[in-house]
Amino acid sequence: MSRPAAPLWLAHALRAQRGPVPWSAVTRGALAAGPLLSAGVGTGRIAPGVLAAIAAMLAGINDRPGGRRASVKRLGVPALAGALGLLAGTYAGQGLAAVPLTLALTLLGLVAGGISAVGPVASAAGTQLLVGAAIGAGMPTAESGWQRALAFLAGAGWLLVLRLALPTPGSLAGDFRFDGERAAVAEVYDAVAALLDAVGGERATARRAALTAALDHAQDALAGPRLRRYASSAAERRLHARFAAALPLAEAATALFWAGEPVSARAAEGPRRLAAAVRDNTGTGPLPAPHRSAPALRALDDALLRAAEAFDRAEDAHQRPPARRRDVRHAVRAAFGTGGREYGLRVALCFGASAAIAQALHHTRWYGNHQHWYWLPATAVFLVKPDLGPLASRVLCRAAGTVLGALVFAGLAALLPRPAGLIALVAVCGALVPVATRHFAALTAVVTVLVLALVMAGGEPQASVSRIGETLLACALVLVVGHLPMPGERGGGVRARLAAAGSAAHAYLVHVLDGSGDRAERWALRREAYRTLAEARAAIALAAAELPALARHTAGTDAVADVLERLVDTTTASAVHLDDTGRLTARHVRQLQDALGELKLQGLVEVPLPAAA
């Protein structure tokens, strides 16, 4: 007799990401917050040292694998937002009474919540904006607002310098400046090979999704900010060319996946050799003989041949990988759309209410003679973020992590010498942050120990018990607000992402059926279609793992995503077949018509097939 499956919200709370230890990020974490605090203590500038260490910790949470140039945006934009929030919170806390301050923080929460709907970097920026505002208003110090903002920027900037300057272990043999980009591009070729191995089997769909994730990661790694329009170094141009060469390979592999007929094992040998060539920064060597019995196999062999040429020839200085076409109008639509409005209202209500409660508790001194009241609103900010998991899951993880972290710190605080022991503890926790990000409870425990150590180093008494109480109060508040009815339709964020995926699929299909010969445009549209579909899938999975009262509002959206996925896969297979024969088969036409008919009922996509098809 099989055991009943755990509810999705509980299963999500117990699930942790797996993978190798990111030793580079661990090294950066060890060299960031602890040394910054040590510098502050050594120079007698303890408060700025604490703020710099907090900024380094927050930047460490955003420190993910990828290209160095991309990390400038991923770490720098949230740091700027955090400094702005710290500046605004400091002056608002000094100049406003409790009620006007609460209203100002509520309005700031509304703005930050809407901005968070734009994308991952914007979400991190919105979070740090509110955390900075809470710390600025609730942690009074003798320094002025601009001095605190500069200290915050210095702390985040120090971690960014470490990210740009330190090589990845094992990468010194090549140009370590692009080790993250090289690894990301190599993973694309490995994902193509894995999909080819799985074609016709049970794991093929998961491998196709993994290929999309690898392409998204490589695209982001190569698309960091730059001063010049084109890549200026030969190593970077080579990586751009090799990523571009992977796009037709991924297209052909997806067409074979759609056909569903297993291919020979040697089909995956070529992409694997290309992956090794990218990692080792070498030529491709001999590739397997072609097997050209079907249009998709012919496309695969042609793509392998073009990739070999791209690997061996001089780099094209003007070649750039396809980038996401997101402008200010897209950001405005996302922030003011249904998803942005819904999230903004919840963030505003949680942040404003938690700030009001924290000030009331602070003035009544319910937990003793502590000067700071930032913990409750800062905790609410992290709890209200859907990026970190379903609501019930993140509340449970936050409560468990805070209790564990506070108890661990209470024991360590009684044993460690001060301030040397606290500095060492901060350094150890900074090193653990990149590993702890794999599970929200573990991350919460590590961050709790780190922040309590920083606060004690800044002169505050031990506050583990009060932090536990404030965290549990924030959990209850966010649970209540998360289940309150809001203006508009629930699940707006999921539906907004489905609509974006439908629009991208529509643009991709129209381009393919129009018979345009612009391959670069086609590959860019295909990338956007699969990326937006993956984003919609992630949002749907997150919503499905909520408690039933919330999950029911997005019921059925996974079926719509299934249809969109079939449409995009069939469009890819159609593009490959049109390249080879100039016409679609009856199977292509039938599956396109079926998918379009189902989507028309949902009001997402309506694209008539041309008579020539």
N, C-alpha and C positions, 0 to 999 in steps of 0.2 A: 504494500500500500504506500503510495507516494505521499510525501508531506505537502501540505498546502503551501503555495508560493507566498512569499512575504509581500505585503502591499508595496506598490511602486515607490511611494514616498519613503518607506523604511528601507527598501532595497537600495535606493539612491543614497541614503544617509550612510549606509554600510559599505558602499562601493568606493574603492580608491583607484587612482590611476597607477599604472605600472610603467616601468622603463628603467634604463640605466641611471645611475646617480649623475646629475649634471655637475661634475667637479669644477668646471669653469665658474658657474654661478655660485657654487659653494665657496670657492676661493674669494670671489668678489664680495660675497656677503660677509665673510670673516674679516676682510680688509676695509669694510665700510663703516657700519654703525659703531663698532667698538673703538676703533682708532679715532673716530670723530668725537666720541664722548671723552676719550682720553685727552685729546687736544683741548677740549673745552675745560676739563678739570685742571689740566696742567697750566693753562693760561688764566685761570680764574674766571673764565666766561662760561660758567656751567649751563646757564639757561640757553644761550645760543648753541652750545654743544649738544644739549638734549634735543633741540629742534632739528639740528642738522642730522642727528642720528635717527630721529623719527622719519625725516624725509628720505634718508637712505633706506630705511626699512620699507617704506611704501614703494620706493622705486624698485627695491628688490622683489617685491610681490609681482611687479610688472615685468621683471627681467626674465624673458622667455627665450628659447632657442630661436635662431634666425640670423639675418645679416646684421652687421654692425651699423650700416647706414640706416636700416629700418629701426634699429633700437633708439636712434636719436629721436624719432617721432614717438615711439612707444613709451619711452621713459621721460622724454623732455616735455611733451605737451601736458601730461598729467602733473608734472612737477610745477610747471608754470601756473596751472590752474590751482594747485595747492597753495602756492605762494600768494596768489591773488586772494584766495579764500582766507588765508591767515591774515593778510593785510586788512581785508574788509572786516573780518571778525574781531580783530584787535581794536580797531577804531570804533566799531559799532558797540563792542562791549564796554569801552571806556566812555562813550558819549551818550548811550541810550539807557533808559530805564528798562525794567524787566519786560513790560508789555510791548513797547515799541521794538525792543530787541527781538522778542519772540516773533513778532510780525515780520521783521526784516529777514530773519532766518527762514521763516516759512516761505516767503517770496523767493529767497535764494534757492530753497529746496525745489520749488516749482520750476525754476529755470534750469537747475542742474539735472533734474529728472527728465525734462524734455530733451536736453542735450544728450543725455545718456542713450537715447533711442537711436542716435545717428550711427553708432558703430562701437567696436570694442575700445578703441583709443578714446573716443568721446565719453564712453561709459566710465573708463578709468579716470578721465579728467573730471567728470562730474562728481565722482566719489571723492577724489582728493580735494576738490573745491569745497565740499561740505565738511569733510574731516578737518581741513585747514580752518574753516570758519568756526567750527565747534571748538577747536583748540585755541584759536585766537580769542574767542569770546569767553571761554571757560577756563583758561589757564593764564591768569594775569601774571605779568612779570614787569620788571623795571624797564626793559627795552621797548623802544618805539615799534610801531607796526612795520615800518620799512626795514628796520634792523632785523626783526624776526623773519620777514619775508626773504631777506638776503641770506640769513642763516639757513633757511629752508632750502633755497635754491643751491646754496653751496653744498649741502648734504646730498641732494639728488644729483647735482653736477659731479660730485666726487665719484659716485657709483657709475655715472655715465662715462666719465673719463676712464675708470677701470674697465668698463665694458669695451671701450674703443681701443684701449692700449694693451691689455693683457691678451696673449695668445691662448688659443685653446690647447690643452695638453695633447701632444702628438701631432700638432699642426706646424711645427717649426720647420719641417722639411720643405714646405711650399710657402706661398704667399699667405701668411696667416690672417691678413686683413679680410680675406674673403672665405674663411673656413666655414662660416655659417651658411653662406650662399652655396658653396660647393656641396656641403652635406645635404642641403635642401634639394638641389638639382639632382644629385645622385639618387635621392629617395624617390624622385619622380620616375626615373628609369627602373628602379627596383619595383615600384608599384605597378608599372606597365608589365614587367615580367611576371609578377605575382598574379595579375589579372589574366594574362595569357595562360598560365598554368591552371587557373581555376575555371576557364571557359567551359561551359556545359556542366559544371558541377554545382553542388549545394552552396559553396562559398563564393560563387562568382559575384553575386550582388554585393556582398560585403567588400570584396576586393575592388569592385568598381567604385564604391563609396570611398575606400581608402585611397584610390588613385585621385579622386577629386580633392581629398584632404591634402595629399602630397602636392598637387598642383597649386592649391590655394596657398600653402605654406611657402613654396618656392617663389610664387608670384609676389607675395608680401616681402620675402627676404630680399628680392632683387629691386623692389620698388621704393626704396627709401628716398628721403629728400636729397637733392643735389643742387650744387651751385650752377653747374653746366647742364645743358640739355641732354648731352650724350655722355656715355662712359668715357673717362679720360685715360684709363689704364688698359693695357693689353689683357691682363688677367680678368678684369671685369667684362671687357668686350667678349672674351672667350666664353665666360659663363653665360652671358646674355645669348650668344649664338647657340650654346648647347641647350639652354632651356627652350629656345625657340624650336630647335630640332626635335625636342620631345613632344611638342604639341601634335604634329601629324601622327606620331607613333601612338599617342594616347587616343587620338581619334580612331585610328585603325583598330586598336585593341578594343575600344568600346563597340565598334561595329561588329567585331567578332563575338563579343559578349552578347550583343543583341541577337545575332544569328543563332547562338546557343549550341553550336556544334563544336566539340572538342578539337583542338589543334595539336599538332605534334609537339613533343617536348622541346625540340630544337628551336621552335618559334620564340621561346623566352630566352634563349642563349644570347642573342644579339643585344637586347636591352640590358641584360646583366653585364655584358662586357662593356657596354657604354657607361653603365653606372660605375664600374671599377675605374674606367678611364677618367671619369669626372673626379672621383675621390683622389686618385693618384696624380691627377693633372698630367695625363699622358695621352698618347694616341690610342686608337681603338684596337689595332691589331686585326687579324683576320676575323671576319664575321661568317656565320653559318650560311650555307647555300640557300638560295630562295626556293620558296614553295608556292607557286603562283596559280593555284587551282580555283580560286574564287576571288571576287572583287576585293573583299576585305583583306585577304591574304596578299593580293597584289599591292594593295595600298600599304600594308605593313612592310613588305619588302622594299617598296619605293621609299618609304619613310626611313627605313634603316640605311638605305644607300645615301639618301640626302644627309642623314645624320653623320654618317662616316665622312662624307665630304666636308660637312661643317666642322667636324672635329679636326680634320687634317689641314684645311686651307687656312690662309690668313684671315683674321677676324674682320668682320664688316664693322667699321667704326660707327656706322649710322643705324645699326640694328638694335632695337630695344624690345624687350618682352612686352606683351600686351598688359596694359595697366587698367585698373578699374576707372570707369568714366563717371566719377562722382564729383559734382560741383556744388556750389553754394545752394543752388535751388534744391538739390537732392537733400542736403542737410536740413534745410528749412522745412521741406515736406515731411521728413522723418520726425523732426522735433515737434512739429505742430499737427502731425497726423494722429490717427486714433491711438496707435501705440505710444507715441510721445505724450499725448495728453493724459492717457490713463496712468502711465508710469509717473509722470510729473505730479499729478494730483496725489498719488499715494506717497511719493517721496516727500512732498511738501507737508502733508498731514503728519507723517511719521516724524520728520525732522522737527517741525514746529512744536508738535505735542511733546516730544521727548525733551526739547530744549526748555519748554515751559515747566514740565515736571521736574527736570533737573535743577532749575533755578529755585523752584519752590522748596525742594528738599535741601538744597544748599543753604538757603537763607534760614531754614528752620533747624539746620545743623543736625539732621536726623542720624548722620553717621559720624559725628564728631567734628573736630575743628580742622577740616580740610579746606584748602583754598580753592580747589579746582572742581568744576562740575561738567567737564567736557565728555566724560566717559559714556554717559547715557545717550546723548545725541550721536556721538561718533559710532557707538555700537549699533544704533538704529539705522545709520547710513549703510553699514555693511549688511545688516539683516534684510533691508528692503531691496537689495540688489538681486535681480533674477539671474544675473550672470553666474552666481555662485551656487545655483541649484534651486530646486523647488522650495517653496516657502517653509513647509513643515520640516523638510530635511535640513535646511540651513539654520532654522531656529534650534532644532535638536542638536546639531553639530556645534553651534555657537555656545549653547548652554553647557554642553559636555566639555568642550574645549576650554571655556573660561574657568569652569570649576576645577578641571585638572591643572591648568596653568597656574591659577591662583594658589592652589594647595602646594604645588611644586615650589612656587616662588616663596611661599610662607616658610617652607622648610629650609630652602637655601638661604633666605635672608637672615635666618638665625645663626647660620654657620659661616657665611662668607665675610671676609674682612671688607671694610669700606675705606675708600672707594674702589680699590684694586679688584676686589672680588666681583663687584657689580659691573665693572668695565669688562672683565673677562666673561662674565655671564652674557652681557650684551653681544660681545663678539661671537660667542658660541651660538647664541640664538640667531644672529644675523647669518651665520653659515648654514643653519638648519632651515631657514625660510625657503630657499629654492626646493628643498626636498619636501617640506611640509605642504607646499602648494598643491600636492597631489590629493589632499583630503582637507576639507574645510575645518573639521574638528582639530586635526593636527596643526593646521596653520593657525587657528585661533589659540591653541594652547601655547605655541611658540611665541606668537605675537603678544599674548598676555604676559608671559614671563618677561619678554623684552621690554615692554612698555612699563610694567611695574618696576623693573630695575632702573629704567631711565628716570621715572618719577622719583624714586627713592634717592637716586644719585643727585637729583635736583633739589633735595632737601625736604621732600614730603615724607611723612611717617608711613609705615607699612600699612597698606590699604587693601589686602586681599579680600577680606570679608565684605567690605562695602562694594568692591568691584563685582563680586559674585551677585550681590543683591541688585545692583544697577543693571547688570546684564540680564538677569531673569526678568526684571521689570521691562527692559527693552524688548525681550522676546515676547512677552505677553502683549505689549503694545503693538508690535508689528503683526502678530497673529490676528489681533482684532481688526486693525486697519486693513490688513490683506484680505479679509473676508467681508469688509463693508461694501455695500453697493455704491457704484460710482456712476456719474453721468455717462451715457453712451453704452455701447455694447461691451460686455466682458470678453476677454480674449482678443482685444484689439491688436496687441503686438503680434500675435500669431497670424491673424488675418492680414495684417499689413505685410508681413514677410511672405505669405502665400501670394498676395497680390503682386509683390515685387518679383517673385519667382515666375508668376504667370506672364508678366510683362516681358521679362527677359527671354522666356521660352518663345513668346510671340515674335519678338524681334529676331531671334535666331532662326525660327522656322521660315519667316518671310524672306530672310536673306538667302537661305538655302533654296527655297522654291523659286525665287526670282532668277536663279541661275547665274548669279554674280561670280566672276572669276577671282574676286579679291579674297585670297586664302587668309591673309593676315586678319582681315575684318571678320571673316567667318570664325577663326580660332578665338578672336577676342570675344565675339558674341557667345560662342560655345562656353568659354571660360565663365562669363558672367551668368549664363543660364545655369550651369552646374553649381556655381558658388552660391547664388541666391537660393537655389533649391536646397543645398546643404544647410544654409542658414535657417531656412524654413523648417527643415527636418529637425534641427537642433532645438528650435523654439517649440515645436510640437512635442518632442520627447520630454522637454522640460515641463510643459503644461500638463502632459499626461501623468506625470509623477507627482502632481499636486494632490492635496486632499480631495475627496470626491466632490465636495461643494464647489471647488474651483475647477477641477478637471472636466466637469460636465460641460463647461462653457466652450470648450474646444473639441468636444467629441466629434469624430468624423473628419477632422482636418487631415488626419494621416491618410485617409483614403484619397483625398484631393491631391496630396503630395505624391501618392503612388501613381496617379494618372499623369501628373506633370512629369514625373520621372520617366514613365513610358514614352511620353511625347518627346522629351529631350533625347532619350536614347534612340528612338526611332528617327528623329531628325538627324542625329549624327550618322546612323547607318544609311539614311537616305543620301546624305551629302557624299559619303564615300562611294555609294553605288552610282550616283549621278556622275561623279568624276570618271568612273570607269566605263559606263554604258550610255550615259546621257538620258536615261529614262528610269522610272521607278518600277519595281515589280508590283504585282497585285498585292503581295503581302505588305509591302511598305505602305501603299495607298490605303489598304484596309485598316492597318493599325493607326495610321495618322488620322483617318476619319473617325475611328472609334474613340481615340483619345480626345480629339477636338469636340466630338459630340458630348462626351461626358463633362468636359470642362465648360462647354457652352451652358449646360444645365446649372453649373456652379457660378456662372457669370464672370469667369476669369479670363478666358481666351476664346476668341472667335476668329478663326483664320480659314477662309475657304480654300480648298485645294484648286489649283489651276486645272483647266480641262486637259492640258498637255500631260499632266502627271498620270 
